[in-house]
Amino acid sequence: MATGGATTEIVLMEGAAIASAEPMLAALCTKVFESFDPDYLAQRLAHLVDPVLHLAQRSDGTALGFKLAYRRGPALLYSWLGGVIPAARGQGLAAHLMQAQHDWAAAKGFAEVETRTCASNNGMIIVNLKAGFQIVGVEAGDAGHMMVILRKILKNKPERA
C-alpha cells in the first residue's frame, strides 16, 4: 500500500512484544487522539489477555496507524484501540489495518470481533459497518458518552503451516 509516495507495511506484534512497544504506541496515540493519557495505556496493557498489535508504518519506520486487540473469551477478539494519524487519514489505511486484523483473527480461529466506538464518531462507525460489523447495542461509557457496540462474525480461515 502506498501513502504519500512511500510504501506502507503492516507489522504484527503479539503477546509480550507489545509491552516493549509501549513508548512508541503511547506516542502514536497522542498523535491519533485529541486527548490521550499515556498512563491509561500503560495500566491497561498490563492486563490484556493475548494482545495483538497491527502497526502500519512507512518503509522508513514512521508509524502511521494501528489496531490493538486482545482475547475476550475462547472465540472473541476485542478490537480495543486503533486509529490513524491525521496526515495519513482518508487513504484507506484504517480499513487496511482492520482487514489485516480480521484475517489474522480468522486464521487463529476466532469466530467474532467486537469493538466499541463513541456514538459521535461517525467515521469509525461507517468504517466498521462497511467492514461487515453489525450494531448490537449501545451503552453509557466513561464520562457519560454514548458508546456503540459492534460485532462481526468472521469466516475462519485455517492457519497456513
N, C-alpha and C positions, 0 to 999 in steps of 0.2 A: 504494500500500500504506500502511496506517495502522499506526503503532506508538505506543502510549501516548498516543493522542489527536492525534498530529501525523502529517502525511503524510511518507512516505519516498520518496526518489527514488534511482535508481541512476545514478551519474555514471561515464562511461567516460573513461579516460586511456590513451594509447598512447605507446610509444617514449620519447623524451627528456623528455616532460612528467612522467613518473613520477619522474625524478630530482629535479625541483623539489618534488615532493610528499613527499620522503623524511622530513623532520622530522615532518610530520603522520602519515605512515604508521608511523614509529617510535613515536610517542606512542600511536597506536591499538594497535599490537602489544603495548605494555606493559600495556594495559588488557585485551586479549583473552587473552594467555598468562600463566600464573602466573610463569614466569621467562623473560625475553626480553632478549637482548643487542642493543641498537641497532647496535653495531658489526658484528654478523653481517649485519644487513640492509644496511648501507652497503656492506660488502665484496661481497656477492652481487649487489646491484642493478647495480653497475658492469659485471657480466659477463653479464647476461641478454640473450638474443637476442630481439628484437622483443617486449619486455614489454607486457603489457596489464593494467590495473587496473580492476576494477569496484568502486566505492565506494558503499556505502549510507549515505545521510545524511538527516537530518531537513530540513524546509524551512528551518530556521534555520541550516543548515550543520553541525550536530553530527554527527560521524562515528559510525556505529553498527556497521559491519562492512565486510568487504572480501573480494575474491578476487583474487589476484595470480598471473598465469600468464606463460609465455613459450614461444617456439617451440623444439621439440627435434626438429628434422627437418622435412622438407617438408610433412608432413601430420599431425604430432603436436604437440598443445598440452599442455604440462606445467603442471598447476594446482599451483603450488608452495606458496603460503601463503594462508591465509584464516581468517577467524573473525568472531565477533560479540561485542560487549561483553556482559558478564554481564547487565546491566539490560535488554538487548533480546533475550535468548535466549528460545526457546520460542514464538516468534511466526511462525515460518516464514521468517525473514529469510535464514538460510543457504541454504535451498532456493531462495529467490527469487534470491539472488546467483548461485548455481550455474546456474540456468536461464538467467539473463542472459548468463553467461559462455559457456555451451554454444550458445546462439542466436547470439551474436557469432561464435564459432569456426566453427560450421557455415556461416554466411554468408560467412566469409572463406576457406572451402574446406578447413578442417581435417577430417580423417577420424576422428581419435580424440583423446580426452582421457585423460591418465594422471595419477594422483595417488598419494601415499603418505601413510599416517597411522599413528600408533602403534597397535600391536595392542590396547593398553588403552583406546583412545579409541572405545568402543562407539558413542557418539552419532554421531560423524562417519562411522564405518563404516556405520551404519544409514542415515544421510542419503545417502551415496554409493550404497548398494545400492538404495534407493528411487528414486534418480535414474537407474537403469539401468546402473550400473557392475557389473563382474564382478571378483572377486578373481582375479588372475593370478599372484600369487606372494607370498612373504614374504622378508625379508632382515634381517640384523642391522644396525641403524642406529648412529649415534653413541652412545657410552656403553653399547653392548650392548642397547639397546632393540629389541624386535622391531617391524618395520615391515611393514604390509600394503600391497601394491601393487595398485592397482585401475585398470581401463581401461574406457572406454565408447566404443562406436562411435557416431559422430554421423550423423544423417541430414542431409546437406548441403542447405542452402537457398541458392540463388543470392542474392548481394548485390543489393539494390534500387538502381536508378540514381537 
